[in-house]
Amino acid sequence: MEMFSTGQIIFGILFFVAFVIVIIFSYRKDVKLHRKYYKGTLYILLGFIAFILLLFVLKTYLKG
């Protein structure tokens, strides 16, 4: 017994491709605004990832 029919799989693939194309088009259209208004967001993302890693390390260290 299959989980999805062939038609559902084809629809899912086509929907995914169309969604990715729309996202890329939207991003390219607004790239100048992103550069102007979202300077420094990479540092915030890196800080957030470092914080999550720190929590993981502390949890692992204190557990053992």
C-alpha positions in Angstrom: 0.0 0.0 0.0 1.5 3.3 -1.1 1.2 6.4 1.0 0.6 8.8 -2.0 -0.8 8.3 -5.4 1.2 9.2 -8.5 -1.0 12.3 -9.1 -0.4 13.5 -5.5 3.4 13.1 -5.9 3.4 15.0 -9.2 1.3 17.8 -7.7 3.7 18.0 -4.7 6.7 18.3 -7.0 5.1 20.9 -9.2 3.9 22.9 -6.2 7.4 22.8 -4.7 9.1 23.9 -7.9 6.5 26.8 -8.4 6.9 27.8 -4.7 10.7 28.0 -5.0 10.5 30.0 -8.2 8.1 32.5 -6.6 10.4 32.8 -3.5 13.5 33.4 -5.7 11.7 36.0 -7.8 10.4 37.8 -4.7 13.8 37.9 -3.1 15.6 39.2 -6.2 12.9 41.9 -6.5 13.5 43.1 -3.0 17.3 42.5 -2.7 18.1 46.3 -2.6 15.7 46.9 0.3 17.2 43.9 2.1 20.7 45.3 1.8 19.5 48.7 3.0 17.3 47.8 6.0 18.7 44.5 7.2 22.4 45.3 7.7 23.9 43.3 10.5 21.3 40.6 10.7 23.9 38.0 9.9 25.6 38.8 13.3 22.3 38.4 15.1 21.8 35.0 13.4 25.3 33.9 14.3 24.7 35.1 17.9 21.5 33.1 18.1 23.2 29.9 16.8 26.1 30.4 19.2 23.6 30.8 22.1 21.8 27.5 21.1 25.1 25.7 20.8 26.1 27.1 24.3 22.9 25.8 25.8 23.5 22.4 24.1 27.1 22.2 25.5 26.0 23.2 29.0 23.2 20.6 28.9 25.6 17.9 27.8 28.3 18.9 30.2 26.0 19.2 33.3 24.2 16.0 32.5 27.3 13.8 32.4 
